[in-house]
Amino acid sequence: MALALFSILVTGCKRASLPDAASPGAQLYVSRCGNCHVPYNPHEMTASMWDTQVTMMESKIQAAGMPALTSDERESIVEYLKRNAGTE
Ligand code: HEC
């Protein structure tokens, strides 16, 4: 019983839809940041952590030979992540 509840919580969490999923920033986030791993929920990190994270991911994108984020794409993704970021 406890185990069943736990797995519902865990999968429920992983599949929880992203905040403001219909916004252009969210859609860009999913298309640029959701192809190597599931897109993390913006709540999982603080705004300043997202800055660092996106920079780290830009080097992964480059290493994978994928097209780099344009400055517009980066701005809109970071804006989306920060707008929905967690507070701790
Ligand atoms: C080229 C593949 C690739 C793309 C595209 C990519 N990531 Fe990642 N990401 C990874 C890998 C691999 C990891 C595993 C952690 C590591 O190796 O540092 C990761 C881990 C993460 C983590 C977890 C870090 C942690 O400490 O738990 C976050 C958050 C993240 N990525 C966000 C993003 C965001 C935001 C974008 C879009 C800007 C993005 N990723 C695009 C490959 C990618």
Backbone and ligand atoms as CSV (ligand in chain L), in Angstrom:
chain,resi,resn,atom,element,x,y,z
A,1,MET,N,N,0.832,-1.206,0.000
A,1,MET,CA,C,0.000,0.000,0.000
A,1,MET,C,C,0.868,1.258,0.000
A,2,ALA,N,N,1.794,1.297,0.962
A,2,ALA,CA,C,2.692,2.452,1.016
A,2,ALA,C,C,3.527,2.532,-0.269
A,3,LEU,N,N,3.950,1.367,-0.740
A,3,LEU,CA,C,4.770,1.341,-1.944
A,3,LEU,C,C,3.974,1.832,-3.159
A,4,ALA,N,N,2.724,1.367,-3.248
A,4,ALA,CA,C,1.883,1.789,-4.366
A,4,ALA,C,C,1.702,3.307,-4.350
A,5,LEU,N,N,1.472,3.826,-3.176
A,5,LEU,CA,C,1.271,5.266,-3.057
A,5,LEU,C,C,2.546,5.987,-3.481
A,6,PHE,N,N,3.678,5.437,-3.050
A,6,PHE,CA,C,4.949,6.049,-3.388
A,6,PHE,C,C,5.141,6.100,-4.907
A,7,SER,N,N,4.853,4.989,-5.584
A,7,SER,CA,C,5.101,5.015,-7.028
A,7,SER,C,C,4.117,5.931,-7.751
A,8,ILE,N,N,2.908,6.052,-7.212
A,8,ILE,CA,C,1.974,7.017,-7.818
A,8,ILE,C,C,2.544,8.431,-7.675
A,9,LEU,N,N,3.072,8.705,-6.496
A,9,LEU,CA,C,3.634,10.042,-6.275
A,9,LEU,C,C,4.817,10.297,-7.198
A,10,VAL,N,N,5.685,9.311,-7.313
A,10,VAL,CA,C,6.878,9.503,-8.125
A,10,VAL,C,C,6.531,9.667,-9.600
A,11,THR,N,N,5.716,8.746,-10.136
A,11,THR,CA,C,5.388,8.891,-11.550
A,11,THR,C,C,4.519,10.124,-11.761
A,12,GLY,N,N,3.652,10.398,-10.804
A,12,GLY,CA,C,2.814,11.588,-10.905
A,12,GLY,C,C,3.679,12.818,-11.028
A,13,CYS,N,N,4.763,12.813,-10.296
A,13,CYS,CA,C,5.669,13.939,-10.295
A,13,CYS,C,C,6.395,14.070,-11.628
A,14,LYS,N,N,6.900,12.948,-12.114
A,14,LYS,CA,C,7.646,12.980,-13.365
A,14,LYS,C,C,6.778,13.417,-14.531
A,15,ARG,N,N,5.543,12.984,-14.505
A,15,ARG,CA,C,4.680,13.287,-15.649
A,15,ARG,C,C,3.928,14.591,-15.490
A,16,ALA,N,N,4.001,15.184,-14.315
A,16,ALA,CA,C,3.252,16.413,-14.089
A,16,ALA,C,C,3.523,17.350,-15.253
A,17,SER,N,N,2.493,17.958,-15.767
A,17,SER,CA,C,2.728,18.802,-16.920
A,17,SER,C,C,3.440,20.071,-16.474
A,18,LEU,N,N,4.128,20.658,-17.393
A,18,LEU,CA,C,4.906,21.849,-17.096
A,18,LEU,C,C,3.985,23.032,-16.831
A,19,PRO,N,N,4.416,23.969,-15.991
A,19,PRO,CA,C,3.605,25.161,-15.774
A,19,PRO,C,C,3.498,25.968,-17.068
A,20,ASP,N,N,2.352,26.552,-17.278
A,20,ASP,CA,C,2.165,27.454,-18.416
A,20,ASP,C,C,2.610,26.807,-19.735
A,21,ALA,N,N,2.215,25.535,-19.893
A,21,ALA,CA,C,2.748,24.708,-20.973
A,21,ALA,C,C,2.441,25.227,-22.381
A,22,ALA,N,N,1.410,26.032,-22.506
A,22,ALA,CA,C,1.044,26.509,-23.841
A,22,ALA,C,C,1.820,27.751,-24.260
A,23,SER,N,N,2.601,28.318,-23.340
A,23,SER,CA,C,3.312,29.547,-23.689
A,23,SER,C,C,4.447,29.254,-24.672
A,24,PRO,N,N,4.812,30.228,-25.491
A,24,PRO,CA,C,5.895,30.011,-26.457
A,24,PRO,C,C,7.208,29.614,-25.767
A,25,GLY,N,N,7.472,30.205,-24.604
A,25,GLY,CA,C,8.705,29.874,-23.885
A,25,GLY,C,C,8.721,28.407,-23.479
A,26,ALA,N,N,7.580,27.907,-23.007
A,26,ALA,CA,C,7.494,26.506,-22.586
A,26,ALA,C,C,7.678,25.587,-23.791
A,27,GLN,N,N,7.091,25.962,-24.918
A,27,GLN,CA,C,7.200,25.086,-26.081
A,27,GLN,C,C,8.620,25.047,-26.629
A,28,LEU,N,N,9.267,26.190,-26.572
A,28,LEU,CA,C,10.660,26.237,-26.995
A,28,LEU,C,C,11.524,25.419,-26.026
A,29,TYR,N,N,11.225,25.546,-24.750
A,29,TYR,CA,C,11.941,24.788,-23.725
A,29,TYR,C,C,11.824,23.296,-23.998
A,30,VAL,N,N,10.610,22.817,-24.247
A,30,VAL,CA,C,10.422,21.396,-24.502
A,30,VAL,C,C,11.154,20.974,-25.781
A,31,SER,N,N,11.089,21.808,-26.813
A,31,SER,CA,C,11.711,21.371,-28.054
A,31,SER,C,C,13.238,21.456,-28.008
A,32,ARG,N,N,13.797,22.403,-27.260
A,32,ARG,CA,C,15.263,22.504,-27.211
A,32,ARG,C,C,15.876,21.764,-26.032
A,33,CYS,N,N,15.134,21.583,-24.963
A,33,CYS,CA,C,15.707,21.002,-23.739
A,33,CYS,C,C,15.091,19.655,-23.402
A,34,GLY,N,N,14.200,19.141,-24.242
A,34,GLY,CA,C,13.527,17.903,-23.889
A,34,GLY,C,C,13.898,16.739,-24.793
A,35,ASN,N,N,14.979,16.884,-25.553
A,35,ASN,CA,C,15.312,15.782,-26.457
A,35,ASN,C,C,16.378,14.838,-25.917
A,36,CYS,N,N,17.197,15.280,-24.965
A,36,CYS,CA,C,18.170,14.358,-24.364
A,36,CYS,C,C,17.600,13.743,-23.089
A,37,HIS,N,N,16.771,14.467,-22.412
A,37,HIS,CA,C,16.126,13.990,-21.181
A,37,HIS,C,C,14.763,14.662,-21.132
A,38,VAL,N,N,13.890,14.157,-20.261
A,38,VAL,CA,C,12.597,14.836,-20.118
A,38,VAL,C,C,12.855,16.244,-19.613
A,39,PRO,N,N,12.087,17.207,-20.076
A,39,PRO,CA,C,12.310,18.561,-19.563
A,39,PRO,C,C,12.016,18.629,-18.064
A,40,TYR,N,N,12.985,19.084,-17.301
A,40,TYR,CA,C,12.810,19.211,-15.855
A,40,TYR,C,C,11.765,20.279,-15.566
A,41,ASN,N,N,11.042,20.091,-14.464
A,41,ASN,CA,C,10.079,21.110,-14.089
A,41,ASN,C,C,10.823,22.352,-13.594
A,42,PRO,N,N,10.477,23.532,-14.093
A,42,PRO,CA,C,11.160,24.755,-13.664
A,42,PRO,C,C,11.177,24.949,-12.147
A,43,HIS,N,N,10.155,24.425,-11.452
A,43,HIS,CA,C,10.100,24.548,-9.982
A,43,HIS,C,C,11.281,23.883,-9.294
A,44,GLU,N,N,11.933,22.936,-10.010
A,44,GLU,CA,C,12.990,22.168,-9.359
A,44,GLU,C,C,14.248,22.977,-9.088
A,45,MET,N,N,14.386,24.128,-9.703
A,45,MET,CA,C,15.587,24.925,-9.465
A,45,MET,C,C,15.216,26.387,-9.259
A,46,THR,N,N,16.132,27.112,-8.630
A,46,THR,CA,C,15.898,28.549,-8.456
A,46,THR,C,C,16.344,29.282,-9.719
A,47,ALA,N,N,15.949,30.524,-9.826
A,47,ALA,CA,C,16.300,31.321,-10.995
A,47,ALA,C,C,17.805,31.343,-11.232
A,48,SER,N,N,18.591,31.520,-10.163
A,48,SER,CA,C,20.032,31.618,-10.399
A,48,SER,C,C,20.613,30.258,-10.771
A,49,MET,N,N,20.030,29.175,-10.258
A,49,MET,CA,C,20.489,27.849,-10.670
A,49,MET,C,C,20.199,27.621,-12.159
A,50,TRP,N,N,19.089,28.165,-12.631
A,50,TRP,CA,C,18.761,27.972,-14.047
A,50,TRP,C,C,19.779,28.650,-14.956
A,51,ASP,N,N,20.239,29.822,-14.548
A,51,ASP,CA,C,21.273,30.496,-15.333
A,51,ASP,C,C,22.472,29.579,-15.543
A,52,THR,N,N,22.959,29.016,-14.431
A,52,THR,CA,C,24.113,28.130,-14.481
A,52,THR,C,C,23.800,26.889,-15.314
A,53,GLN,N,N,22.619,26.337,-15.069
A,53,GLN,CA,C,22.235,25.099,-15.734
A,53,GLN,C,C,22.157,25.277,-17.252
A,54,VAL,N,N,21.562,26.363,-17.678
A,54,VAL,CA,C,21.426,26.570,-19.118
A,54,VAL,C,C,22.819,26.722,-19.745
A,55,THR,N,N,23.712,27.408,-19.053
A,55,THR,CA,C,25.073,27.540,-19.568
A,55,THR,C,C,25.741,26.163,-19.688
A,56,MET,N,N,25.557,25.319,-18.656
A,56,MET,CA,C,26.132,23.976,-18.719
A,56,MET,C,C,25.531,23.176,-19.873
A,57,MET,N,N,24.234,23.339,-20.068
A,57,MET,CA,C,23.558,22.593,-21.128
A,57,MET,C,C,23.973,23.083,-22.507
A,58,GLU,N,N,24.344,24.349,-22.606
A,58,GLU,CA,C,24.800,24.848,-23.903
A,58,GLU,C,C,26.059,24.109,-24.334
A,59,SER,N,N,26.912,23.740,-23.372
A,59,SER,CA,C,28.096,22.995,-23.793
A,59,SER,C,C,27.737,21.555,-24.154
A,60,LYS,N,N,26.713,20.997,-23.516
A,60,LYS,CA,C,26.269,19.649,-23.911
A,60,LYS,C,C,25.656,19.678,-25.314
A,61,ILE,N,N,24.913,20.733,-25.585
A,61,ILE,CA,C,24.289,20.873,-26.899
A,61,ILE,C,C,25.378,20.959,-27.967
A,62,GLN,N,N,26.407,21.730,-27.660
A,62,GLN,CA,C,27.510,21.877,-28.600
A,62,GLN,C,C,28.252,20.554,-28.775
A,63,ALA,N,N,28.519,19.882,-27.645
A,63,ALA,CA,C,29.236,18.610,-27.706
A,63,ALA,C,C,28.464,17.568,-28.505
A,64,ALA,N,N,27.134,17.656,-28.465
A,64,ALA,CA,C,26.311,16.686,-29.190
A,64,ALA,C,C,26.167,17.060,-30.668
A,65,GLY,N,N,26.750,18.196,-31.049
A,65,GLY,CA,C,26.657,18.627,-32.440
A,65,GLY,C,C,25.268,19.145,-32.807
A,66,MET,N,N,24.477,19.507,-31.794
A,66,MET,CA,C,23.155,20.064,-32.087
A,66,MET,C,C,23.289,21.564,-32.302
A,67,PRO,N,N,22.355,22.160,-33.055
A,67,PRO,CA,C,22.455,23.609,-33.272
A,67,PRO,C,C,22.413,24.379,-31.947
A,68,ALA,N,N,23.334,25.308,-31.783
A,68,ALA,CA,C,23.405,26.092,-30.548
A,68,ALA,C,C,22.122,26.912,-30.382
A,69,LEU,N,N,21.801,27.249,-29.134
A,69,LEU,CA,C,20.661,28.131,-28.879
A,69,LEU,C,C,21.002,29.508,-29.443
A,70,THR,N,N,20.093,30.112,-30.150
A,70,THR,CA,C,20.311,31.496,-30.564
A,70,THR,C,C,20.102,32.363,-29.322
A,71,SER,N,N,20.535,33.619,-29.372
A,71,SER,CA,C,20.351,34.430,-28.172
A,71,SER,C,C,18.868,34.654,-27.865
A,72,ASP,N,N,18.042,34.708,-28.913
A,72,ASP,CA,C,16.594,34.807,-28.682
A,72,ASP,C,C,16.020,33.576,-27.997
A,73,GLU,N,N,16.464,32.405,-28.477
A,73,GLU,CA,C,15.976,31.157,-27.875
A,73,GLU,C,C,16.407,31.061,-26.427
A,74,ARG,N,N,17.681,31.383,-26.183
A,74,ARG,CA,C,18.203,31.304,-24.834
A,74,ARG,C,C,17.405,32.231,-23.921
A,75,GLU,N,N,17.182,33.431,-24.398
A,75,GLU,CA,C,16.471,34.418,-23.588
A,75,GLU,C,C,15.061,33.947,-23.259
A,76,SER,N,N,14.386,33.408,-24.262
A,76,SER,CA,C,13.011,33.018,-24.017
A,76,SER,C,C,12.923,31.778,-23.125
A,77,ILE,N,N,13.865,30.847,-23.259
A,77,ILE,CA,C,13.891,29.671,-22.386
A,77,ILE,C,C,14.213,30.090,-20.943
A,78,VAL,N,N,15.242,30.911,-20.786
A,78,VAL,CA,C,15.629,31.338,-19.443
A,78,VAL,C,C,14.510,32.155,-18.788
A,79,GLU,N,N,13.864,32.980,-19.586
A,79,GLU,CA,C,12.759,33.779,-19.056
A,79,GLU,C,C,11.639,32.856,-18.566
A,80,TYR,N,N,11.331,31.840,-19.358
A,80,TYR,CA,C,10.296,30.877,-18.964
A,80,TYR,C,C,10.692,30.146,-17.681
A,81,LEU,N,N,11.937,29.656,-17.631
A,81,LEU,CA,C,12.390,28.898,-16.456
A,81,LEU,C,C,12.359,29.771,-15.205
A,82,LYS,N,N,12.833,31.002,-15.325
A,82,LYS,CA,C,12.898,31.883,-14.165
A,82,LYS,C,C,11.510,32.305,-13.706
A,83,ARG,N,N,10.638,32.539,-14.652
A,83,ARG,CA,C,9.272,32.940,-14.312
A,83,ARG,C,C,8.591,31.856,-13.475
A,84,ASN,N,N,8.978,30.599,-13.688
A,84,ASN,CA,C,8.339,29.492,-12.983
A,84,ASN,C,C,9.280,28.795,-12.004
A,85,ALA,N,N,10.414,29.429,-11.720
A,85,ALA,CA,C,11.433,28.788,-10.886
A,85,ALA,C,C,10.954,28.608,-9.448
A,86,GLY,N,N,11.609,27.679,-8.764
A,86,GLY,CA,C,11.341,27.470,-7.352
A,86,GLY,C,C,12.049,28.536,-6.530
A,87,THR,N,N,11.792,28.523,-5.233
A,87,THR,CA,C,12.377,29.568,-4.401
A,87,THR,C,C,13.458,29.041,-3.472
A,88,GLU,N,N,13.762,27.737,-3.508
A,88,GLU,CA,C,14.876,27.262,-2.692
A,88,GLU,C,C,15.632,26.148,-3.394
L,1,HEC,C1,C,22.690,17.234,-25.875
L,1,HEC,C2,C,21.798,16.676,-24.864
L,1,HEC,C3,C,21.169,17.633,-23.885
L,1,HEC,C4,C,20.380,18.728,-24.169
L,1,HEC,C5,C,19.915,19.238,-25.525
L,1,HEC,C6,C,20.010,19.297,-22.886
L,1,HEC,N1,N,20.533,18.552,-21.860
L,1,HEC,FE1,FE,20.186,18.844,-19.861
L,1,HEC,N2,N,21.356,17.210,-19.438
L,1,HEC,C7,C,22.034,16.444,-20.363
L,1,HEC,C8,C,22.786,15.398,-19.668
L,1,HEC,C9,C,23.670,14.330,-20.336
L,1,HEC,C10,C,22.520,15.564,-18.291
L,1,HEC,C11,C,23.053,14.708,-17.132
L,1,HEC,C12,C,23.888,15.478,-16.161
L,1,HEC,C13,C,25.277,15.794,-16.643
L,1,HEC,O1,O,25.897,14.970,-17.357
L,1,HEC,O2,O,25.759,16.899,-16.280
L,1,HEC,C14,C,21.618,16.702,-18.187
L,1,HEC,C15,C,21.084,17.179,-16.994
L,1,HEC,C16,C,20.236,18.264,-16.867
L,1,HEC,C17,C,19.694,18.740,-15.616
L,1,HEC,C18,C,19.873,18.095,-14.246
L,1,HEC,C19,C,21.101,18.593,-13.577
L,1,HEC,C20,C,21.182,18.097,-12.150
L,1,HEC,O3,O,22.129,18.541,-11.496
L,1,HEC,O4,O,20.333,17.318,-11.723
L,1,HEC,C21,C,18.939,19.843,-15.912
L,1,HEC,C22,C,18.150,20.695,-14.932
L,1,HEC,C23,C,19.038,20.066,-17.343
L,1,HEC,N3,N,19.828,19.071,-17.888
L,1,HEC,C24,C,18.445,21.113,-18.009
L,1,HEC,C25,C,18.523,21.323,-19.380
L,1,HEC,C26,C,18.047,22.518,-20.059
L,1,HEC,C27,C,17.408,23.715,-19.381
L,1,HEC,C28,C,18.299,22.338,-21.386
L,1,HEC,C29,C,18.023,23.305,-22.528
L,1,HEC,C30,C,18.754,24.576,-22.483
L,1,HEC,C31,C,18.912,21.018,-21.539
L,1,HEC,N4,N,19.048,20.455,-20.299
L,1,HEC,C32,C,19.257,20.444,-22.752
L,1,HEC,C33,C,21.984,16.570,-21.733
L,1,HEC,C34,C,21.265,17.547,-22.433
